[in-house]
């Protein structure tokens, strides 16, 4: 019973975590990047240990090569001097050193090959992991774009229905505005046609007559010839000029 409950609880927990991962793909991607960095660091530590082993073998080989040269020289010298027993001991040591040197060289070759293979495997794994991460990132970006496009499409479809529904309101508003504009234009025309211009014309004629009378009076006082009758186009006035006299004029009688 408890095992079944634990299994059920794990199932619910897995569904919950899966839902969180679906809703937060960027967080999962960052977690995988961090996991990859940790794996690379651990792998590099092992690779560094292997490289250290190769360096130890190289140092051992250099030491064995020096021992081999020294033992070969001692063996040769004692053999030439006739010290066969001592030369034989050096020869035995030389054989041992030579075997160790050959084994160390083989180990170094194998270690170097293994190091190169491990290094290549690391680079290939890192490249594949990065390509996968980049692919996931592009997938997440494309998913965001697709979701945004879907949301915009849904909004657009909703707006189309809303705009279609409000089209009648806009048409009614346009008709109302046009009707009010027409009424205002009609009222302005009626008001304009209702203006009585008779008084305005009479006042204008009266002002013109008063101006002509004042001008005629001024011309009479100054003895200037003035024709109050407006001349027609191309016509000239035939009124004789008025002669200014000093004082009242009198007509002489014959015999006076």
Order of alpha helices (4+ residues) and beta strands (2+ residues): alpha-alpha-alpha-alpha
